[in-house]
Amino acid sequence: MAQEIKQWVPHEYQEDAIQWVLEGFDRENCSALFLQPGLGKTSCSLEVFKRMKAAGKAKTMLIVAPLRVAQQTWPTELRKWINFFDLTYTVLHGADKDVLLKRKTDIYIINYEGLAWLFSQNWKAPDILCFDELSKMKSWSAGRVKLMKIFLPTFKYRMGLTGTPATNGLVDLFSQVYMLDRGTRFGRAITRFKDRYFIQNCFSYKLLPNENTIHEIYEKVATLAFSIDPKKWIELPDEVHNVILIDMPPKLKAQYKELEKEFVVYLENGAVISAKMASVLSTKLRQFLSGKVYTNERNIESVHHIKYEALEDLVEEMAGQPLLVGYMYQHEVPEFKKRFPQAEFIESNTSTVQLIDIINRWNAGKIELLFGHPASVGHGLNLQGACNNVCFYSLDFNLDNTMQFIKRVARQGQKEKSVFIHFLLFKGSIDEYILKTLNGKEMTQQSLLDFINDN
């Protein structure tokens, strides 16, 4: 059956977003859209480019995006709507990217990891630079940020797209905003930014927002970024959190407490698990709770199957309803495949062709269980076609990945009124602390977005 060709007609809030970007370009050559996943940032950006092109203000655009988003989301959107059929594009990836770069095209698309290669080439920078998932540029010390600072002036216009601008706190904003305004709002030195807007906790050394200047951050970002409360404009499902607390048997609890307190634990078979510093201890504790952990000899040691059994119980409870499961560690996968032979997996080596096939079958309700790492599945995939249940087998402190993973299902187009997010947590462990920390980070980010929405 031939695919129906459709015209993209922007919602009222999308037209507002387009106008916001165009006005930002006229005013200061930069703008941002802080919109939740599923609200149409991709189509809005393409429409901005079309109008800039029609007005004779821009001829070409470079889109920098996470790999799967670059390979699938942008090309799909360009082919989906008749509005964009006249735009040519090239995805700069693979062995032929040197040849592809020489092609004359309207839009170049590349993943963040390809920037070093791109800027080593002899080429003319496009007129518009678009950061898809601007939060990928939040670390001021990252190599890609240092590199991009050099080349920012070569682009006439810069725009940033993200739904998660401050997942680790407001400090994240400095680098992201600089990528767009080149220091107009917060200056060119992150140390001055920190000194003005934050206070360092003398015990934890964490930076806390200065209550006397925090609203200045809000006000300055509100002049750059457009955001909305999506529930005022479109129907979105409620997100219902289901925390499944698991009791640790006495023996396992004693081992966990020993590792937590002494940074080392000796297993019955003689294997040793130790952590040399607190940051490593966090990882070891999370691995321990997941059921498998790396020993000092870099062997994978199975310490229990309790969480795997809890996941089996949840899958049985689903009674065939599709369940999307997120995990943190690659060494968890073999046990998943052993216990759930019916499951499919989206992994780092999953090809684009395989990915499209999995997504199509998943959204058609033909896959019961789908596993993926939030870093690989968290951006650009639409998985809401037949699923309204998400489970986290294990967690980390990355709010961006966590929220993006949930938004693959809890987004526009979800047929059910509620999306259920299941967390498998050991009672009284770092599992609970991580979830509490994530909730706190989300509140900080939401305060910023609420201010932008209201202003």
C-alpha positions in Angstrom: 0.0 0.0 0.0 1.4 3.4 -1.0 2.1 5.8 1.9 -0.4 8.7 2.0 1.3 12.0 1.3 0.3 14.5 3.9 0.6 18.3 4.4 2.1 19.4 7.6 -0.1 22.0 9.2 1.4 23.5 12.4 -0.6 23.7 15.6 -1.0 27.2 17.0 1.8 26.7 19.5 4.1 25.4 16.7 3.4 28.5 14.6 4.3 30.6 17.7 7.5 28.6 18.0 8.4 29.2 14.4 7.8 33.0 14.7 9.8 33.0 17.9 12.9 31.5 16.1 12.5 33.8 13.1 12.2 36.9 15.4 15.3 35.7 17.3 17.2 35.4 14.1 16.3 38.9 13.1 17.1 40.3 16.5 20.4 38.5 17.4 21.0 35.7 15.0 20.1 33.0 17.5 17.1 31.3 19.2 16.1 28.1 21.0 13.1 25.8 21.4 12.8 24.1 24.8 10.0 21.8 23.9 9.2 18.3 25.3 9.8 15.3 23.0 6.9 14.7 20.6 5.9 18.4 20.3 7.3 18.8 16.8 10.7 20.5 17.2 11.9 18.8 14.0 9.1 20.0 11.8 9.2 23.5 13.3 12.9 23.7 12.5 12.5 22.6 8.9 9.7 25.2 8.5 12.0 27.9 9.9 14.6 26.9 7.3 12.1 26.9 4.5 10.9 30.4 5.4 14.5 31.7 5.8 15.3 30.2 2.4 12.3 31.7 0.8 13.2 35.1 2.2 16.7 34.9 0.8 18.3 35.0 4.2 19.7 31.4 4.2 20.6 28.8 1.6 21.9 25.9 3.7 21.6 24.4 7.2 23.8 22.1 9.2 21.9 19.9 11.7 24.0 18.3 14.5 22.1 15.5 16.3 22.6 12.2 18.2 23.5 9.4 15.8 20.1 7.6 15.6 18.3 10.9 15.3 20.6 12.0 12.5 20.2 8.7 10.7 16.5 8.2 11.1 14.4 11.0 12.6 15.4 13.9 10.4 15.3 11.9 7.1 12.0 10.5 8.1 10.5 13.9 8.8 11.8 15.3 5.5 10.2 12.4 3.6 7.0 12.4 5.6 5.5 15.8 4.8 4.9 17.2 1.3 5.9 20.7 2.7 9.6 19.5 2.8 9.8 17.4 -0.4 11.6 20.3 -2.2 14.4 20.3 0.4 17.5 18.2 -0.4 19.5 16.7 2.4 22.6 14.6 3.0 23.5 12.5 6.1 27.2 12.7 6.7 28.0 9.3 8.1 29.8 6.2 7.0 32.7 5.5 4.7 31.4 7.8 1.9 31.0 10.9 4.0 34.0 12.7 2.3 32.1 12.3 -1.0 28.8 13.2 0.5 30.2 16.4 1.9 31.0 17.6 -1.6 27.4 17.3 -2.7 25.5 20.5 -3.2 22.5 20.2 -0.9 20.2 22.3 1.3 20.6 20.4 4.6 23.6 18.6 6.0 23.0 16.2 8.9 25.7 14.9 11.1 26.0 13.3 14.6 27.9 15.0 17.4 30.8 12.5 17.2 31.4 13.5 13.6 32.1 17.2 14.4 35.9 16.7 14.7 36.0 15.1 11.2 33.7 17.8 9.8 35.8 20.7 11.0 39.0 19.1 9.7 37.6 19.3 6.1 37.9 22.1 3.6 34.3 23.3 3.3 32.1 26.3 3.5 30.0 26.5 6.7 26.2 26.5 6.0 24.2 29.6 6.9 22.2 28.0 9.8 23.6 25.8 12.6 20.9 23.7 14.3 21.8 21.8 17.5 19.2 19.0 17.9 19.4 18.0 21.6 21.3 21.1 22.6 21.9 19.5 26.0 24.6 17.4 24.3 26.7 20.7 24.5 26.1 21.3 28.2 29.7 20.4 29.4 31.9 23.4 29.0 35.0 21.2 29.3 34.0 18.7 26.6 36.1 18.4 23.5 33.1 19.0 21.1 32.3 22.2 22.9 35.9 23.5 22.8 35.9 22.7 19.1 32.6 24.3 18.3 33.6 27.5 20.1 36.2 28.0 17.4 33.8 27.6 14.5 30.6 29.3 15.9 31.4 32.6 14.1 31.3 30.9 10.7 27.6 30.4 11.0 25.2 33.3 10.4 22.4 31.9 12.5 22.3 29.4 15.4 19.4 27.5 16.9 19.1 24.9 19.7 16.5 22.3 20.3 16.0 20.4 23.6 13.3 19.4 26.0 15.8 18.8 28.8 18.0 21.9 29.2 19.0 21.6 32.9 18.9 17.9 33.9 21.9 18.3 36.2 21.0 21.8 37.4 21.2 25.3 36.1 25.0 25.2 35.7 24.2 23.2 32.5 22.8 26.3 30.9 26.1 28.3 30.5 27.6 26.2 27.7 24.3 25.6 25.9 23.4 29.3 25.9 27.0 30.2 24.8 26.6 27.9 21.8 23.8 30.2 20.6 24.6 33.7 21.8 28.4 33.4 22.1 28.4 34.9 25.6 25.9 37.8 25.2 23.8 36.7 28.2 26.2 35.0 30.7 29.6 36.1 29.4 32.5 34.1 28.1 33.9 32.7 31.4 32.1 29.9 33.2 34.0 30.8 36.5 32.3 34.2 36.5 29.0 32.6 35.8 29.4 30.3 38.7 30.6 33.1 41.0 27.6 35.3 40.3 24.8 32.7 40.2 25.8 29.9 42.6 27.1 29.3 46.1 29.3 26.3 46.8 28.2 24.0 49.6 31.2 23.9 52.1 30.5 20.2 52.9 29.6 18.6 49.6 31.3 21.2 47.4 28.2 21.1 45.2 27.1 24.3 43.5 23.7 25.5 44.7 21.7 28.4 43.0 22.1 31.7 44.7 18.6 32.7 45.7 19.4 36.4 45.2 20.3 35.9 41.5 18.6 32.8 40.3 15.7 34.7 38.7 18.2 36.6 36.6 19.1 33.3 35.0 15.4 32.6 34.4 14.9 36.0 32.9 17.9 35.9 30.6 17.1 32.4 29.3 13.4 33.4 28.7 14.6 36.0 26.2 16.3 33.2 24.2 14.1 30.1 24.5 10.5 29.3 23.6 8.7 26.8 25.8 5.1 25.8 26.5 3.1 23.7 29.0 2.1 20.9 26.5 -1.1 20.0 28.4 -2.5 23.4 27.7 -2.3 22.7 24.0 -2.5 19.0 23.2 -3.8 15.9 24.9 -0.9 14.0 26.6 -1.1 10.9 28.7 -0.7 11.0 32.5 2.6 9.5 33.8 1.9 7.1 36.6 5.0 6.0 38.6 4.9 2.5 40.1 7.8 2.0 42.5 8.3 -1.8 43.0 10.3 -2.1 46.2 12.3 -5.4 46.7 13.4 -6.6 50.0 17.1 -7.8 50.3 17.5 -11.2 52.0 19.7 -10.8 55.2 22.8 -12.4 53.6 22.6 -10.2 50.5 21.9 -7.1 52.7 25.0 -7.9 54.8 27.2 -8.1 51.7 25.7 -4.9 50.3 26.3 -3.0 53.6 29.9 -4.3 53.7 30.6 -3.0 50.2 28.9 0.3 51.0 30.8 0.8 54.2 34.2 -0.8 53.6 34.4 -0.3 49.8 35.1 -4.1 49.5 33.2 -7.3 49.8 34.4 -10.9 49.6 32.1 -13.4 47.9 31.8 -17.1 49.0 33.7 -18.3 45.9 36.7 -16.1 46.8 35.9 -13.4 44.3 36.7 -9.9 45.5 34.6 -6.8 44.6 36.1 -3.5 45.7 36.0 0.2 44.9 39.0 2.5 45.1 37.0 5.7 45.5 33.4 6.9 46.1 32.6 7.5 42.5 33.5 3.9 41.6 31.6 2.7 44.7 28.4 4.1 43.3 28.8 2.0 40.1 29.8 -1.1 42.0 26.7 -0.8 44.3 24.4 -0.4 41.3 26.0 -3.4 39.6 25.7 -5.4 42.8 22.0 -4.6 43.0 21.4 -5.5 39.3 22.6 -9.0 40.0 25.9 -9.1 38.2 29.1 -7.2 39.0 32.7 -6.9 37.8 35.2 -8.4 40.2 38.7 -7.0 40.7 39.9 -9.5 38.1 37.4 -8.0 35.6 35.4 -11.1 35.6 31.6 -10.9 35.6 30.3 -12.4 38.9 26.7 -13.3 39.4 25.7 -12.4 43.0 21.9 -12.9 42.9 18.9 -13.2 40.6 16.4 -11.4 42.7 15.9 -8.4 40.4 15.7 -10.6 37.3 12.9 -12.6 39.1 11.1 -9.3 39.9 11.2 -8.4 36.2 9.9 -11.8 35.3 7.0 -11.2 37.7 6.3 -7.8 36.1 6.4 -9.3 32.6 4.0 -12.1 33.7 1.7 -9.4 35.2 1.7 -7.6 31.8 0.0 -10.7 30.3 1.3 -10.0 26.9 1.0 -6.2 27.0 4.1 -4.6 25.4 6.7 -3.5 27.9 9.7 -1.2 27.2 12.6 -2.0 29.5 15.6 0.2 30.2 18.9 -1.1 31.6 22.3 0.4 32.5 24.9 -2.3 32.0 25.8 -4.4 29.0 26.6 -7.4 31.1 23.0 -7.6 32.1 21.9 -8.4 28.6 22.9 -12.1 28.4 20.7 -12.9 31.4 17.8 -10.9 29.8 18.2 -12.9 26.6 18.3 -16.2 28.5 15.2 -15.4 30.6 13.2 -13.6 27.9 13.7 -15.4 24.6 10.7 -13.6 23.2 12.3 -10.2 23.7 13.9 -7.9 21.1 16.8 -5.6 21.7 17.9 -2.2 20.4 21.7 -2.2 21.0 24.6 0.0 19.8 25.3 -2.4 16.9 21.6 -2.5 15.7 21.7 -1.2 12.1 19.3 1.4 10.8 17.5 -1.2 8.7 17.1 -3.5 11.8 16.0 -0.5 13.9 13.2 0.5 11.5 12.0 -3.1 11.3 11.9 -3.4 15.2 10.1 0.0 15.5 7.5 -0.9 12.9 6.8 -4.3 14.5 6.8 -2.8 18.0 4.3 -0.1 17.1 2.1 -2.7 15.4 1.9 -4.6 18.7 3.9 -7.6 17.3 6.7 -7.4 20.0 5.9 -8.1 23.6 9.1 -7.1 25.2 11.7 -4.6 24.1 15.0 -3.8 25.8 17.3 -0.8 25.3 19.8 1.4 27.0 18.4 4.9 27.6 21.5 6.4 26.0 20.7 4.5 22.7 16.9 4.6 22.7 16.4 7.9 24.5 16.3 10.3 21.6 14.3 10.5 18.4 12.4 7.2 18.5 8.6 7.0 18.4 7.6 3.9 20.4 4.1 4.9 21.6 2.1 3.0 18.9 1.1 0.0 21.0 2.8 0.4 24.4 2.0 2.4 27.6 4.3 0.6 30.0 7.9 1.4 30.7 10.2 -0.3 33.2 13.6 0.6 34.5 15.5 -2.5 35.5 18.4 -0.4 36.7 19.0 3.4 37.0 21.8 6.0 36.9 21.8 9.7 37.8 21.3 10.9 34.2 17.9 12.7 34.2 18.2 13.5 30.5 18.4 9.8 29.5 15.7 8.8 32.0 13.2 11.4 30.8 13.9 10.9 27.2 13.5 7.2 27.5 10.1 7.7 29.1 9.1 10.2 26.4 9.5 7.5 23.7 6.1 6.2 25.0 4.6 9.1 27.0 4.2 11.5 24.1 1.7 12.9 21.5 0.1 10.0 19.7 -0.2 7.8 22.7 -3.6 6.1 22.5 -4.0 5.4 26.3 -4.8 8.0 28.9 -2.0 6.9 31.2 1.6 5.7 30.8 2.9 3.5 33.6 6.5 3.8 34.6 7.7 0.9 36.7 10.9 1.2 38.8 12.5 -2.0 40.2 14.3 -0.8 43.4 15.9 -2.5 46.3 14.5 -1.1 49.6 17.0 0.9 51.6 19.6 1.0 48.8 21.3 3.4 46.4 18.4 2.5 44.0 16.0 4.6 46.1 18.6 7.4 46.5 19.0 7.7 42.7 15.3 8.0 42.1 15.0 10.7 44.8 17.9 12.5 43.2 16.3 12.3 39.7 13.1 13.7 41.1 15.0 16.6 42.6 16.7 17.4 39.4 13.4 17.3 37.5 11.9 19.9 39.9 14.9 22.3 39.3 14.5 22.0 35.5 10.7 22.3 35.7 11.0 25.6 37.7 13.0 27.0 34.8 10.6 25.8 32.1 7.6 27.1 34.1 9.1 30.5 34.3 9.7 30.6 30.5 6.2 29.3 29.9 4.7 32.1 32.0 6.9 34.8 30.4 
